[in-house]
Amino acid sequence: MSVSPVKKPLRKPLIVILVRRAVLFFFFLSIIVVYLYCLGTAQEFMDRTQLLLLRFSLGLGLSLGLSSLYGLGMSVWPIIRRRKHRFLGGAILYIAMGLFGAAIAALAAFIMAAAGGNRA
């Protein structure tokens, strides 16, 4: 039997790991907040609680969109620079999560404006 040599795993820079985890954190947190808003609409939460959840959704959606945009830049750079197409899947995921975050932020801002909740 021939034994193949063990390949070392790819070493990723710390910033790549941090951005990936931040995007996942913002993604899951925004899903939880949207779920709580939908649950609160069905359970008739107080108006202030709903407005607070909308504000959280707006902030998390913007944070998710911006961090996904940064992650997209970090994924596209090796594709353009070194022709490494293995980063294409990650770039597509960053695009999808960024669009999700932008959609959540836009929807939350629209609901807040429509409900007249921009007041303090």
N, C-alpha and C positions, 0 to 999 in steps of 0.2 A: 504494500500500500504506500502510496505517496502522500506525504503530508504537505498541504499547501501552507505557505507562510501566513502568519496572522497579520492582517492589515490593521494599521493604527486607525482609530476613529478620527474623523475630521475635527480639527480644533477650530471652534468658532470663537470669534471675539466676544468679549463680555457684553458689548453694546447690542449685538445681535440677539443674544439670549435675553437681555433685559427688555428689549423692544418687543420680542415675541411674547414674553410673559405678560408685559403690560397690555398688549393688544388682547390677549386671551382674558386677562382680568377685566378689562373694560367691557369686552363682549359679554361675558357671563354676568357681570354686574348689571349691564343695561338690560339683558334679558330678564333678570330678576325684578328690576324696577318696573319694566313694562308689564310683567306678569302681575305685580302688586297693584299697578294702576288699573289693569283690567279686572282684577279681583275686587278692587275697591269700587269700581263702577257698578259691578253686579251686586255688591254687598252694601252699597250706599254709604261709603265712607264720608266723613265730613269734608266740606269744600276745601278747607285749609290743608288737609292731609292730601287730597287729590292734587292741589296746586303744588305742594311740596314735592310730590312724586313726579309731577310734570317738570318741575325745575331740575330735579335730579336727572330725569331722562334727557333733558336738554344738555346739561353739562356732560353727562356720560356719553351721549351721542357725539358731541363735539370732540371730546377727548379720544373716543374710539376712532373717529374720522381722521384726526390729526396724527395719532400714533400709527394708524394704518398707512397713512400717506408717507410717513417717515420710513416705516418698514418696507413699503413698496419701493421707495428710492434705494434702500439698501439691498433689495432683491434684484432690482433691475440693473444696478450698476455692474455686477459681475456678468450679467447676460450681455450687456453692451460691450464692456471692456474686454472680457476674456472669452467670450462666446461659450459660456457654460450654461447650457439650457436646462440643467437640473434644477435651477432656481425658478423656473417658469411656474411650477405648481404653487410655490409659496407666493409668488407675485399675484397669481390669480386669487388666492385666498385673501391676501391683503386688499385687493380691489373689492372683493365681495364684502368683507367686513367693513371697509371704509364706506361703501354704499349703504350698508345696513345702518351704520352709525349716523350717516347724513340723513337717512330717511327717518330715523327715530328723532333726531334733533329737529328736523323740519316739521314732522307731525306734532311733536310736543309744542313747538313754537306756535304752530297754527291753532292748536286747541287752546293754548293759553290766550292767544289774541282773540279768538272767537268767543271765549268765555269771559273776556274782560278781566283776566287774571294777571295782567301786567302791573297792577297796582300793588303797592307794598302792603 
